[in-house]
Amino acid sequence: MYPPKVQTITFRIEQHIRRGFYHDLLPVNDILQNEFHAARQTITRALRPLFASGLLECQSPRSGIRINRDKLSYGTIAIVSGANMINEEKNLVKEITRDDFDVKVFMPSDCEKFHIEDAKRYCGILLINSSLTKEIAVQLQRLGVPFVACNRISFSPDVSYVDYDQESHMRILMKNLLEQGYCRFAFFYFSPLQGYNKQSMIIVRKLKREYGLPIESYDRFTAALNKPVDDELKKFLWLCSKGKKFPEILIGTRNLSYEIQQVKEQGEIALPDHFRFLFHRGKNVRISPLPWVYTYYFSSPNWRLWLRSYELLRERMLIPESKPVIRLQINPLIWDHPIPPPEN
């Protein structure tokens, strides 16, 4: 088996060949060691798959390692998205085509849908925006098609994925709110990704214990995948009101201000006068004008995370027998407006 660092170096060397950074001869080992900050043994292991594929050959130590560019593999990489994208996918596609691969993008609004029966047409599949299900993962593994998810996968330990470090981001939010004087806050997660909502609430309870905060009934709520978001939100808010310890601030991963406003207007659930809602918005989404709504965003755009997923996919394409890899990244949070202390 190849360690993750070895896989990454293999991919980088092969990519440098594709993009013309290395031409007829590979740089000598000392240069590669300095470039990738790796030991000689690590570089040697990283080169093995490239020698095995015929891309590299060495007839004698004096002649150096020759590059056989005609041994480069080509084909089409499929990008399967669970949500429609506007501009960000263009940056990802641009990077993939720089490596001389064709790209086929499937979005929910497309007339042509992704069918698992066609998976063998592609040399690799990248699944983003909650598009991977347990059923698809099992079938792709059975077919032997390299694939990577750009979401945290909780239903299988055998799937490689890249995602933001959700626990670290939650910890940042909690710490900030505690410093502001908040002691009652809740997280509402509503995602179509299998297992995501349940796993998210497990992390919430873990962090609340870490900070010495009580676990409330709403901290054990898991939103259902097959129910409308407004119905699940009402159930969640009802739990909040039932315990008579309504959170001072509610945190969500999407804009639910319209749904919360509907609850306020209907009067079925009494929200506190100083109730506040904080959610993560996309960088291109406008800031809410509602005075009780606060927002933050990630400094790095989504397509850069997708690019990390593509790079991991390429590693798996080069070394199919490698173990599953999980990579988590911290993306700095930027507040649109400072959150004021709670009002008593």
C-alpha positions as CSV (number, residue, x, y, z in Angstrom):
1,M,0.0,0.0,0.0
2,Y,1.1,3.5,-0.7
3,P,1.0,6.2,2.1
4,P,-0.9,9.4,1.3
5,K,2.2,11.5,0.9
6,V,3.7,9.0,-1.6
7,Q,0.4,9.1,-3.6
8,T,0.4,12.9,-3.7
9,I,4.0,13.0,-5.0
10,T,3.2,10.5,-7.7
11,F,0.3,12.6,-8.8
12,R,2.3,15.8,-8.7
13,I,5.1,14.3,-10.8
14,E,2.7,12.9,-13.4
15,Q,0.9,16.3,-13.5
16,H,4.1,18.1,-14.0
17,I,4.8,15.9,-17.0
18,R,1.3,16.5,-18.4
19,R,1.7,20.2,-18.1
20,G,5.1,20.4,-19.6
21,F,7.1,21.3,-16.5
22,Y,9.2,18.1,-17.0
23,H,10.0,17.4,-20.7
24,D,12.3,14.6,-21.9
25,L,14.1,13.8,-18.6
26,L,12.9,13.7,-15.1
27,P,14.9,15.9,-12.7
28,V,17.5,14.0,-10.6
29,N,16.5,12.6,-7.3
30,D,18.1,15.4,-5.2
31,I,16.0,18.0,-7.0
32,L,12.8,16.0,-6.5
33,Q,13.6,15.6,-2.8
34,N,13.9,19.4,-2.5
35,E,10.9,20.2,-4.6
36,F,8.6,17.9,-2.6
37,H,10.3,18.1,0.8
38,A,10.6,14.3,0.9
39,A,13.1,11.7,1.7
40,R,14.9,9.7,-1.1
41,Q,13.0,6.6,-0.2
42,T,9.7,8.4,-0.5
43,I,10.6,9.7,-3.9
44,T,11.6,6.2,-5.0
45,R,8.3,4.8,-3.9
46,A,6.4,7.6,-5.6
47,L,8.1,6.8,-8.9
48,R,7.2,3.1,-8.9
49,P,3.7,3.4,-10.4
50,L,5.0,5.7,-13.1
51,F,7.7,3.2,-14.0
52,A,5.1,0.4,-13.9
53,S,2.9,2.3,-16.4
54,G,5.8,2.8,-18.8
55,L,5.6,6.6,-18.4
56,L,9.2,6.6,-17.0
57,E,12.1,4.4,-17.9
58,C,15.8,4.3,-17.0
59,Q,18.2,2.3,-19.2
60,S,21.2,3.3,-17.2
61,P,22.0,5.7,-14.2
62,R,24.1,7.9,-16.5
63,S,21.3,8.5,-19.0
64,G,18.8,9.5,-16.3
65,I,15.1,8.8,-16.1
66,R,13.5,9.3,-19.5
67,I,9.8,10.4,-19.9
68,N,7.6,8.5,-22.4
69,R,4.9,11.0,-23.0
70,D,3.0,8.6,-25.3
71,K,2.3,6.5,-22.2
72,L,0.2,9.2,-20.6
73,S,-3.4,8.1,-20.1
74,Y,-6.4,10.1,-21.3
75,G,-10.1,9.9,-21.1
76,T,-13.1,11.7,-19.6
77,I,-13.6,12.6,-16.0
78,A,-17.3,12.9,-14.8
79,I,-18.3,15.5,-12.3
80,V,-21.6,14.6,-10.7
81,S,-23.2,17.4,-8.7
82,G,-26.2,17.3,-6.3
83,A,-26.9,21.0,-6.9
84,N,-26.9,23.4,-9.8
85,M,-23.7,25.4,-10.3
86,I,-23.3,28.6,-12.1
87,N,-19.7,29.8,-12.4
88,E,-17.6,27.9,-9.9
89,E,-17.5,24.6,-11.8
90,K,-15.9,26.4,-14.7
91,N,-12.7,26.9,-12.6
92,L,-12.7,23.2,-11.8
93,V,-13.2,22.2,-15.4
94,K,-10.4,24.5,-16.5
95,E,-8.0,22.9,-14.1
96,I,-8.9,19.3,-15.2
97,T,-8.6,20.1,-18.9
98,R,-5.1,21.5,-18.3
99,D,-4.2,17.9,-17.6
100,D,-5.6,16.9,-21.0
101,F,-8.7,15.2,-19.8
102,D,-12.2,15.7,-21.2
103,V,-14.9,16.6,-18.6
104,K,-18.5,15.7,-18.5
105,V,-20.6,17.6,-15.9
106,F,-23.9,16.3,-14.6
107,M,-26.2,18.7,-12.7
108,P,-29.8,18.2,-11.5
109,S,-31.2,20.6,-14.1
110,D,-29.6,18.8,-17.0
111,C,-31.7,16.8,-19.3
112,E,-29.0,14.2,-19.5
113,K,-28.6,12.5,-16.1
114,F,-25.7,10.5,-14.7
115,H,-26.5,6.7,-14.8
116,I,-24.4,4.2,-12.9
117,E,-24.6,1.9,-15.9
118,D,-22.5,4.3,-17.8
119,A,-19.8,4.7,-15.1
120,K,-17.3,2.5,-17.0
121,R,-17.2,5.2,-19.8
122,Y,-15.2,7.5,-17.4
123,C,-11.7,7.1,-16.2
124,G,-12.7,8.8,-12.9
125,I,-15.7,10.2,-11.2
126,L,-15.9,13.2,-8.9
127,L,-19.0,13.6,-6.7
128,I,-19.8,17.0,-5.3
129,N,-22.6,18.8,-3.5
130,S,-24.0,15.8,-1.7
131,S,-24.4,13.7,-4.8
132,L,-22.9,10.4,-3.4
133,T,-25.2,7.9,-1.9
134,K,-24.3,4.6,-0.3
135,E,-25.9,2.7,-3.2
136,I,-23.8,4.6,-5.8
137,A,-20.6,4.1,-3.7
138,V,-21.2,0.3,-3.6
139,Q,-21.9,0.0,-7.3
140,L,-18.8,2.1,-8.3
141,Q,-16.6,0.0,-6.0
142,R,-18.0,-3.1,-7.6
143,L,-17.3,-1.7,-11.1
144,G,-13.8,-0.7,-10.1
145,V,-14.2,2.9,-11.3
146,P,-12.0,5.4,-9.3
147,F,-14.2,8.0,-7.5
148,V,-13.9,10.6,-4.8
149,A,-16.5,12.5,-2.9
150,C,-16.2,16.1,-2.0
151,N,-18.3,15.7,1.2
152,R,-17.8,13.9,4.5
153,I,-19.0,10.4,4.1
154,S,-20.3,8.8,7.3
155,F,-21.9,5.7,5.8
156,S,-18.8,3.9,4.6
157,P,-15.1,3.8,5.8
158,D,-14.0,2.7,2.3
159,V,-14.7,5.9,0.4
160,S,-12.1,8.5,-0.1
161,Y,-13.3,12.1,0.4
162,V,-12.2,15.7,0.9
163,D,-14.2,18.1,3.0
164,Y,-14.0,21.1,5.2
165,D,-13.2,20.3,8.9
166,Q,-16.7,20.7,10.2
167,E,-15.7,20.1,13.8
168,S,-13.1,22.8,13.7
169,H,-15.5,25.2,12.2
170,M,-18.2,24.4,14.9
171,R,-15.5,24.9,17.5
172,I,-14.7,28.4,16.1
173,L,-18.4,29.3,16.1
174,M,-19.0,28.1,19.7
175,K,-15.9,29.8,21.0
176,N,-16.9,33.1,19.5
177,L,-20.4,32.9,20.8
178,L,-19.2,32.0,24.3
179,E,-16.8,34.9,24.3
180,Q,-19.8,37.1,23.4
181,G,-21.7,35.9,26.4
182,Y,-24.1,33.4,24.7
183,C,-24.8,30.3,26.7
184,R,-27.8,28.8,24.8
185,F,-27.3,28.2,21.1
186,A,-28.5,25.5,18.8
187,F,-27.4,24.0,15.4
188,F,-29.9,23.0,12.8
189,Y,-28.4,20.9,10.0
190,F,-30.4,20.0,6.9
191,S,-28.4,18.2,4.2
192,P,-29.4,15.6,1.6
193,L,-26.2,13.8,2.2
194,Q,-26.8,10.4,3.8
195,G,-25.8,10.4,7.5
196,Y,-24.7,14.0,7.5
197,N,-27.4,15.4,9.7
198,K,-27.0,12.7,12.3
199,Q,-23.2,13.0,12.3
200,S,-23.3,16.7,12.6
201,M,-25.5,16.6,15.7
202,I,-23.1,14.0,17.3
203,I,-20.3,16.6,16.8
204,V,-22.5,19.3,18.3
205,R,-23.1,17.2,21.5
206,K,-19.4,16.4,21.7
207,L,-18.4,20.0,21.6
208,K,-21.0,21.1,24.1
209,R,-19.7,18.5,26.5
210,E,-16.2,19.8,25.8
211,Y,-17.3,23.4,26.7
212,G,-19.3,22.2,29.7
213,L,-22.6,23.2,28.2
214,P,-25.9,21.2,28.9
215,I,-27.2,18.9,26.2
216,E,-30.7,20.0,25.4
217,S,-33.5,18.0,23.6
218,Y,-33.0,19.9,20.4
219,D,-29.3,18.8,20.4
220,R,-30.5,15.3,19.7
221,F,-32.7,16.2,16.8
222,T,-31.8,14.7,13.4
223,A,-33.5,16.2,10.3
224,A,-35.0,13.7,8.0
225,L,-33.7,13.5,4.4
226,N,-37.0,12.9,2.7
227,K,-39.0,15.7,4.4
228,P,-39.4,19.3,3.4
229,V,-37.0,21.6,5.3
230,D,-39.8,23.9,6.6
231,D,-41.5,20.8,8.3
232,E,-38.3,19.7,9.9
233,L,-37.5,23.2,11.0
234,K,-40.9,23.5,12.7
235,K,-40.3,20.2,14.5
236,F,-36.9,21.5,15.7
237,L,-38.3,24.9,16.9
238,W,-41.1,23.1,18.7
239,L,-38.5,21.1,20.6
240,C,-36.7,24.3,21.4
241,S,-39.9,25.9,22.8
242,K,-41.0,22.7,24.7
243,G,-38.0,22.7,26.9
244,K,-38.6,26.4,27.8
245,K,-34.9,27.0,27.2
246,F,-35.1,28.5,23.8
247,P,-31.7,29.1,22.3
248,E,-30.6,32.7,22.1
249,I,-29.2,32.1,18.7
250,L,-29.8,29.4,16.0
251,I,-27.0,28.4,13.7
252,G,-27.6,26.9,10.3
253,T,-25.6,25.9,7.2
254,R,-28.1,27.5,4.8
255,N,-30.4,30.5,4.7
256,L,-33.6,29.6,6.6
257,S,-34.6,33.2,7.5
258,Y,-37.7,33.0,5.2
259,E,-38.9,29.8,6.9
260,I,-38.2,31.2,10.4
261,Q,-40.1,34.4,9.4
262,Q,-43.0,32.3,8.4
263,V,-43.0,30.6,11.8
264,K,-42.9,34.0,13.5
265,E,-45.8,35.3,11.4
266,Q,-47.9,32.2,12.0
267,G,-47.5,32.4,15.7
268,E,-47.6,28.7,16.2
269,I,-44.3,28.7,18.1
270,A,-43.3,31.7,20.2
271,L,-39.8,32.8,19.4
272,P,-38.0,35.0,21.9
273,D,-38.0,38.8,21.2
274,H,-34.2,38.8,20.9
275,F,-33.9,35.6,18.9
276,R,-31.1,35.6,16.4
277,F,-30.2,33.4,13.4
278,L,-26.7,32.9,12.1
279,F,-26.0,31.0,8.9
280,H,-23.2,30.3,6.4
281,R,-23.8,32.1,3.1
282,G,-22.1,31.6,-0.2
283,K,-19.8,34.4,-1.1
284,N,-22.1,35.4,-4.0
285,V,-25.3,35.4,-1.9
286,R,-26.5,38.8,-0.7
287,I,-26.6,39.7,2.9
288,S,-30.0,39.4,4.6
289,P,-31.6,42.8,5.5
290,L,-33.4,41.3,8.4
291,P,-32.0,42.8,11.7
292,W,-32.1,39.4,13.6
293,V,-30.2,37.5,10.9
294,Y,-26.3,37.3,10.9
295,T,-24.1,35.7,8.3
296,Y,-20.6,34.5,7.8
297,Y,-18.8,33.0,4.8
298,F,-15.7,31.0,4.0
299,S,-12.7,32.9,2.6
300,S,-11.8,30.2,0.1
301,P,-14.4,29.4,-2.7
302,N,-15.9,26.0,-3.1
303,W,-14.2,25.2,-6.3
304,R,-10.8,25.1,-4.5
305,L,-12.1,22.4,-2.3
306,W,-13.4,20.6,-5.4
307,L,-10.0,20.9,-6.8
308,R,-8.5,19.1,-3.8
309,S,-11.0,16.4,-4.5
310,Y,-9.9,16.2,-8.1
311,E,-6.3,15.9,-7.1
312,L,-7.2,13.0,-4.7
313,L,-9.1,11.4,-7.6
314,R,-6.1,11.6,-9.8
315,E,-4.0,9.9,-7.1
316,R,-6.5,7.0,-7.0
317,M,-6.5,6.8,-10.8
318,L,-2.7,6.4,-10.7
319,I,-2.6,4.0,-7.7
320,P,-5.9,2.1,-7.7
321,E,-4.8,-0.2,-5.0
322,S,-4.2,2.5,-2.4
323,K,-6.1,2.7,0.8
324,P,-9.0,5.2,1.2
325,V,-7.9,8.7,2.1
326,I,-9.7,11.3,4.1
327,R,-8.6,14.9,3.9
328,L,-10.1,17.7,6.0
329,Q,-9.3,21.4,5.5
330,I,-10.0,24.4,7.6
331,N,-11.4,27.3,5.7
332,P,-11.1,30.7,7.6
333,L,-14.5,32.1,8.6
334,I,-15.3,35.8,7.8
335,W,-18.1,37.5,9.6
336,D,-20.2,40.0,7.6
337,H,-21.2,41.9,10.8
338,P,-20.0,41.3,14.4
339,I,-22.6,39.5,16.5
340,P,-23.6,41.6,19.4
341,P,-23.8,40.2,22.9
342,P,-27.2,38.6,23.9
343,E,-29.8,40.9,25.3
344,N,-31.2,39.9,28.7
